[in-house]
């Protein structure tokens, strides 16, 4: 089986968010997929099997299966477009979060994703301790979204992952209004065995709805301010979904013997 190692949400190697993509002829056992993801040791490994006109898609971190992942979906569409179906400009994936569509337009992959309903919750001392500064607001969906005072709170965050493990939500996102960008964010997933997710697509299913409403904008340019960094072109759709746009580059292509 061939594994493609792709850097997603970037057009430069060693930036964006790396993901491995495995395309197999038949479904793999879930235990085997987890072992392969652990061996790859990236934030996500995507597993694809063609099923008629669509692909079955599953995502695994090194320690667990997840129900939604943006960058590994982008990486999957990139691999299919580059190596399997170059004439196709639309790819549909059957996932644990329903049918997801990725469209290729003018060199950019556009992901059509669901949004997570956000409920505002009280800011706590534990939140401040986890991210090194007091959030202005806190919201809970699948993940925890903490709105910080400024961009500096994002870039220079003093993190306490032990405290973060005690917070609600699967992933913790910190976000602030940007200068050059509409919003600047970082994402942390110690509960999934990932200290920092370099560019979190599914996190922007929380982040984009908040900033679209508060900035009164439909289209947003978002910076993920991790060490690798990544840029997302985002659009809040009229149907209540979010569109995330990005590019990807291939780092390596390897054969595994399983």
C-alpha positions as CSV (number, residue, x, y, z in Angstrom):
1,X,0.0,0.0,0.0
2,X,1.2,3.5,-0.9
3,X,1.2,6.2,1.7
4,X,1.3,9.9,0.5
5,X,2.7,12.4,3.0
6,X,1.1,15.8,2.2
7,X,1.5,19.3,3.7
8,X,-2.0,20.8,3.6
9,X,-3.2,24.4,3.8
10,X,0.1,25.6,2.3
11,X,1.9,25.8,-1.0
12,X,5.3,25.4,0.7
13,X,7.0,22.2,2.0
14,X,7.4,22.1,5.8
15,X,4.6,24.5,6.4
16,X,0.8,24.0,6.9
17,X,-0.4,20.8,8.5
18,X,1.1,17.4,7.5
19,X,-1.1,14.4,7.0
20,X,-0.7,10.9,5.6
21,X,-3.1,9.6,3.0
22,X,-3.7,5.8,2.5
23,X,-5.8,4.7,-0.5
24,X,-6.6,1.0,-0.4
25,X,-8.6,-1.3,-2.6
26,X,-10.6,-2.8,0.3
27,X,-11.5,-1.5,3.8
28,X,-8.8,-2.0,6.4
29,X,-9.4,-3.3,9.9
30,X,-9.9,-0.4,12.4
31,X,-7.2,-1.8,14.6
32,X,-4.7,-1.8,11.7
33,X,-5.6,1.7,10.7
34,X,-4.9,2.9,14.3
35,X,-1.5,1.1,14.2
36,X,-0.6,2.7,10.9
37,X,-1.6,6.1,12.2
38,X,0.5,5.6,15.3
39,X,3.5,4.5,13.2
40,X,3.1,7.6,11.0
41,X,3.0,9.7,14.1
42,X,1.4,12.8,12.4
43,X,-1.6,14.6,13.7
44,X,-3.8,12.8,11.3
45,X,-3.8,9.8,8.9
46,X,-6.6,9.5,6.3
47,X,-7.8,6.2,5.0
48,X,-9.7,6.1,1.7
49,X,-11.6,3.3,-0.1
50,X,-13.6,3.9,-3.3
51,X,-17.3,3.1,-3.0
52,X,-19.0,3.7,-6.3
53,X,-18.9,7.4,-7.1
54,X,-17.7,8.4,-3.6
55,X,-14.9,7.5,-1.2
56,X,-15.3,6.2,2.3
57,X,-13.0,8.3,4.5
58,X,-11.8,7.7,8.0
59,X,-9.3,9.8,10.1
60,X,-7.0,8.6,12.9
61,X,-4.6,10.5,15.2
62,X,-1.8,8.5,16.7
63,X,-4.1,7.5,19.6
64,X,-7.7,7.6,18.4
65,X,-10.3,7.8,15.6
66,X,-11.8,11.3,15.1
67,X,-15.1,12.3,13.5
68,X,-14.0,15.3,11.4
69,X,-10.6,16.5,10.1
70,X,-10.2,19.4,7.6
71,X,-6.5,19.2,6.7
72,X,-6.5,15.4,6.1
73,X,-9.6,15.8,3.9
74,X,-7.8,18.5,1.9
75,X,-4.8,16.2,1.7
76,X,-7.0,13.3,0.5
77,X,-8.6,15.4,-2.3
78,X,-5.1,16.5,-3.3
79,X,-3.9,12.9,-3.6
80,X,-6.9,11.8,-5.6
81,X,-6.6,14.7,-7.9
82,X,-2.8,14.3,-8.3
83,X,-2.5,10.5,-8.6
84,X,-5.8,8.8,-9.1
85,X,-8.4,10.9,-10.9
86,X,-6.7,14.0,-12.4
87,X,-9.7,14.8,-14.6
88,X,-12.1,15.1,-11.6
89,X,-12.7,18.5,-10.0
90,X,-15.2,17.3,-7.3
91,X,-14.7,14.6,-4.7
92,X,-17.3,13.3,-2.3
93,X,-16.4,11.5,0.9
94,X,-18.6,9.4,3.1
95,X,-17.5,10.1,6.7
96,X,-18.6,9.9,10.3
97,X,-19.7,13.6,9.8
98,X,-21.8,12.8,6.8
99,X,-21.1,13.4,3.1
100,X,-18.3,16.0,2.6
101,X,-17.6,17.5,-0.7
102,X,-14.3,19.0,-1.9
103,X,-14.2,21.0,-5.1
104,X,-11.1,22.0,-7.1
105,X,-11.3,25.5,-8.6
106,X,-8.4,27.6,-10.0
107,X,-5.8,25.6,-8.1
108,X,-7.6,25.7,-4.8
109,X,-9.4,22.9,-3.0
110,X,-12.7,24.1,-1.4
111,X,-14.0,22.1,1.5
112,X,-17.7,22.2,2.2
113,X,-18.0,21.4,6.0
114,X,-20.7,21.5,8.7
115,X,-20.5,24.1,11.4
116,X,-20.6,23.4,15.1
117,X,-23.2,25.1,17.2
118,X,-21.5,27.3,19.8
119,X,-22.9,27.9,23.3
120,X,-21.3,30.7,25.3
121,X,-20.0,29.5,28.7
122,X,-18.4,31.2,31.7
123,X,-14.7,32.0,31.5
124,X,-12.9,30.2,34.3
125,X,-9.5,30.4,36.0
126,X,-8.7,27.0,34.6
127,X,-9.0,28.4,31.1
128,X,-6.7,31.3,31.9
129,X,-4.2,28.9,33.4
130,X,-4.3,26.6,30.3
131,X,-3.5,29.4,27.8
132,X,-1.6,31.9,29.9
133,X,-4.0,34.8,29.7
134,X,-7.6,35.5,30.5
135,X,-10.0,34.9,27.6
136,X,-12.5,37.6,26.8
137,X,-15.2,35.0,26.0
138,X,-15.6,31.2,25.9
139,X,-17.7,29.0,23.7
140,X,-18.3,25.3,23.6
141,X,-19.2,23.2,20.6
142,X,-17.4,19.9,19.8
143,X,-14.4,21.9,20.8
144,X,-13.6,24.8,23.2
145,X,-13.2,28.2,21.6
146,X,-11.5,30.9,23.7
147,X,-11.6,34.5,22.3
148,X,-8.5,36.4,23.4
149,X,-7.9,40.1,23.7
150,X,-5.3,40.5,20.9
151,X,-3.1,38.7,18.4
152,X,-0.2,38.8,20.9
153,X,-2.2,36.5,23.2
154,X,-2.3,34.0,20.4
155,X,1.3,34.1,19.2
156,X,2.9,34.3,22.7
157,X,0.5,32.0,24.6
158,X,2.0,30.4,27.7
159,X,0.5,26.9,27.6
160,X,-0.3,24.5,30.4
161,X,-1.3,21.2,28.8
162,X,-2.0,19.6,32.1
163,X,-4.6,22.3,32.8
164,X,-5.9,22.1,29.3
165,X,-6.7,18.4,29.7
166,X,-9.2,19.3,32.4
167,X,-11.1,21.7,30.1
168,X,-14.3,20.8,28.3
169,X,-14.2,20.2,24.6
170,X,-12.2,17.8,22.4
171,X,-9.8,20.5,21.1
172,X,-9.0,23.9,22.5
173,X,-8.8,26.8,20.1
174,X,-7.6,30.3,21.0
175,X,-8.5,33.1,18.5
176,X,-8.3,36.8,18.2
177,X,-9.1,39.5,15.7
178,X,-6.1,40.0,13.4
179,X,-4.4,42.9,11.6
180,X,-3.4,41.6,8.2
181,X,-5.8,38.7,8.7
182,X,-9.4,38.7,9.8
183,X,-8.6,36.3,12.6
184,X,-5.6,34.6,14.1
185,X,-5.9,31.3,15.9
186,X,-4.0,28.3,17.3
187,X,-5.4,24.8,18.1
188,X,-4.3,22.4,20.8
189,X,-5.4,18.7,21.1
190,X,-3.6,17.0,24.1
191,X,-6.7,14.8,24.5
192,X,-5.9,13.3,21.1
193,X,-2.2,13.0,21.7
194,X,-1.4,16.2,19.8
195,X,0.1,19.2,21.6
196,X,-0.6,21.6,18.8
197,X,-2.4,21.0,15.6
198,X,-0.5,23.2,13.1
199,X,-3.6,24.1,11.0
200,X,-6.9,22.8,12.1
201,X,-9.6,22.8,9.4
202,X,-12.4,21.4,11.7
203,X,-11.5,24.0,14.3
204,X,-12.5,26.7,11.8
205,X,-16.0,25.1,11.8
206,X,-16.1,26.8,15.2
207,X,-13.9,29.9,14.5
208,X,-15.4,31.0,11.2
209,X,-19.0,31.3,12.4
210,X,-17.9,33.4,15.4
211,X,-15.9,35.8,13.4
212,X,-18.3,36.0,10.5
213,X,-21.0,37.2,12.9
214,X,-18.8,39.5,14.9
215,X,-17.0,41.1,12.0
216,X,-20.2,41.1,9.9
217,X,-18.3,39.4,7.0
218,X,-19.1,36.4,4.8
219,X,-15.6,35.8,3.6
220,X,-12.6,35.7,6.0
221,X,-8.9,35.2,5.6
222,X,-7.7,33.2,8.6
223,X,-4.1,32.7,9.8
224,X,-3.2,29.7,11.9
225,X,-0.3,31.0,13.9
226,X,1.5,27.8,14.7
227,X,5.3,27.4,14.1
228,X,4.5,25.9,10.7
229,X,1.7,28.4,10.0
230,X,-1.1,28.1,7.5
231,X,-3.6,30.2,5.7
232,X,-7.3,29.4,5.1
233,X,-9.7,31.3,2.8
234,X,-13.0,30.9,4.6
235,X,-16.6,31.6,3.6
236,X,-19.7,31.4,5.8
237,X,-22.4,29.9,3.5
238,X,-26.1,30.8,3.4
239,X,-27.0,27.2,4.1
240,X,-25.3,27.3,7.5
241,X,-22.2,25.5,6.4
242,X,-18.6,26.8,6.0
243,X,-16.3,26.6,3.0
244,X,-12.6,26.3,3.7
245,X,-10.1,26.9,0.9
246,X,-6.5,25.9,0.7
247,X,-3.7,24.3,-1.3
248,X,-1.4,21.4,-0.6
249,X,2.0,20.0,-1.6
250,X,3.4,16.4,-1.6
251,X,6.3,15.7,0.7
252,X,6.8,12.0,0.1
253,X,5.3,8.9,-1.3
254,X,6.2,5.6,0.3
255,X,5.2,1.9,0.2
256,X,4.2,0.1,3.4
257,X,4.0,-3.6,3.8
258,X,0.9,-4.6,5.8
